[in-house]
Amino acid sequence: MSIRVTSSMMNTQLLSNLNRNNYSMNKMENQISTGRKINKPSDDPVGVTYALRYRSDLASNEQYQTSTDAAIGWLDTTDTNMAQATDVMHRIKDLTIQGATGTVPQAGLDAINQEIQELKAYLVDIGNMQIRGKYIFNGQQYDQAPYQLSDTVTDYAAINPDTAAVEYSIGDGVTFRMNTSGSEFFGTSTEPDNVFKLLDDLSAALASGDTAGVSAQLVNIESRTTKMLASQTEVGARTNRVELVQNRLTDGNLNLTTLQSKVEDADIASLLIQATSAQTIYQAALKSSAQIMSTSLMDYMR
């Protein structure tokens, strides 16, 4: 049995096809203008899920990169100041050897003592060094200068800076200690090789012309210098680790960006070709439809 095709059916089918072509063109033009193939969730529900996941991972990655950048800055500052302190210790050793010879007159010993006092003040400055307003040698009490005299504390050798760890999050569930306490680097108040204690003892021996007392400090100077170098080595190892994490985060950021681009970004070259083809088809459909729909009963009665 044949099916009777009415003008209404033809009109409905024609409008449906034209609307579908027009929608397809509009969608492609929107993708071309925005540069994105997903402009609303309905464009690709599965792709939207992946895109949101990639965006979340990228945001986390950027936060971890910020943490590693801050950690590198802290560690570089620490390493630089430790190196300067170690150089000071080498100079102190040279001066101590000069003062322990027994051939230097008291005037010479006084001159050496004067330089020792200046070097001590310089070490105090290093101990109170800060980065972005945070004192690097005072643990979690980084808002306070560790080596600061007061009415109750009159000697730097009696000060014990905070030893608590300052940690940054550099990965998912990964924390990293950045700081080295002044108690570890310069010594605690109970250690005989506390840098400020040995300098006080050395200064007293120089002032009194006690060459034996001056010579006795060489052991403490060597001991403290060795501990300082060990701390500096540890900071170097931490720096290497953070740099490796930093490189991994950079690579991860590139990979996530690439994956996000594959999901969200439109292929402009391909879309331009498709849009041109769709426009040609749409124009042809309009033209042919105009010719077909213009036919009426009067055309057949002529």
Order of alpha helices (4+ residues) and beta strands (2+ residues): alpha-alpha-alpha-beta-beta-beta-beta-alpha-alpha-alpha-alpha-alpha
